[in-house]
Amino acid sequence: MRKISPRIAIEGRGVDFLKGSYKIDGGLKSATLTFSIPSELNSKRKLWNKEVTFFLNSEDTAPIFRGWIKRLKEDYDELQIHAEDALGYLLKGGEESEAIVALTRDSNIDGLTVGAAVKKLFELGKLDTKLGTSMIGDTTPVIGVTQAEPIRGTKKIMEVIKALLSRVVDNSGTIPRPNIARLIDDGSMSQFIIELESDIDNDPIVHTYNEWDNIIEVSILKRKVPTVIVVNGADGVKGTFTHDTAIAAFDRTYLEVSNDDLKSGAECKDFAQKLFRANLKNQYEYKLTTMEGAYLSENDVISINTDNDEFSGTYRVIGKQIAFSPSEYKVGISINRKPPTLAEYISSRDN
């Protein structure tokens, strides 16, 4: 493990801790921080729902994690504390159920852009005190909340947000790119932002790894590839792409998106084919155990170098894990883009 000077604070006051772990899986899932403190320091009653911040180094101006204590467990002379970030309130409303909102004729998101609609949902759900809305931004391209039927009734806020984001795909480059949402910390609170998924071929590289110096271990996770893709275009046009061979290999899975720039069924079907190829390219995710990258964020672009060009390239960060003690840490990075030959190649170098 590398040397650090981590700091955990509860309600702004630093606490002595024994060990901890931080995890973020990306994809609008709540980040978590779990750590242990001597049990005599605090009572469980006083700690419930208190704000927790985790700084990897004491001189950092913004925390890696900001969240609220949701579970406590005593174990001999230790008290284990589990905290979730602000997305935990969006997913669970701070309690046992997901945050909901009632959309009516008088209180709704009709006619707003997706970014403005997300901000309005937070306000209606009384979540804007936990989730900052001043930096949300908007989608690329910007689209309005236009539906054949307006969104009405009691809805789970996260489901509405995911449905809105899934309708927006940028088609300006060679590969279609979705819009994603995530949290960043401005130093005083968590801010919800919307941004275009990074372009691993053109966006700046944030960090470089290589097989000789800073990769300890590689594991592989295979994810589902959509084999039936429905694209909704302008004025009710629609196109469906079905890959029979891929269905036999990967099973039948579905994806539906909207793109108002498409004016015909043929354009919709061609766009669906592009989406299939993009998802097929990204069907594998890697998990790197490394000594570097603790400050990487979801959607950052990294580079991996080996002495064989076939196994080198750029990847997108989709998650991160940090195991730490008061003086040391180890990092796990989840990335995607390439097939599993990278791990096979690095393993072969050890033989």
Secondary structure as UniProt FT lines:
FT   STRAND          2..3
FT   STRAND          7..10
FT   TURN            11..12
FT   STRAND          13..15
FT   STRAND          19..24
FT   STRAND          32..38
FT   HELIX           39..41
FT   HELIX           44..47
FT   TURN            48..49
FT   STRAND          51..55
FT   TURN            58..59
FT   STRAND          65..75
FT   TURN            76..77
FT   STRAND          78..85
FT   HELIX           87..92
FT   TURN            93..96
FT   STRAND          100..103
FT   TURN            110..111
FT   HELIX           114..124
FT   TURN            125..126
FT   TURN            128..130
FT   STRAND          131..132
FT   TURN            134..135
FT   STRAND          153..156
FT   HELIX           157..166
FT   STRAND          169..170
FT   STRAND          177..185
FT   STRAND          190..196
FT   TURN            200..202
FT   STRAND          205..210
FT   TURN            211..213
FT   STRAND          215..222
FT   STRAND          228..232
FT   HELIX           234..236
FT   STRAND          238..242
FT   HELIX           244..250
FT   STRAND          254..258
FT   TURN            260..261
FT   HELIX           265..281
FT   STRAND          284..290
FT   TURN            294..295
FT   TURN            298..299
FT   STRAND          301..305
FT   HELIX           309..311
FT   STRAND          313..324
FT   STRAND          328..336
FT   HELIX           341..349
//
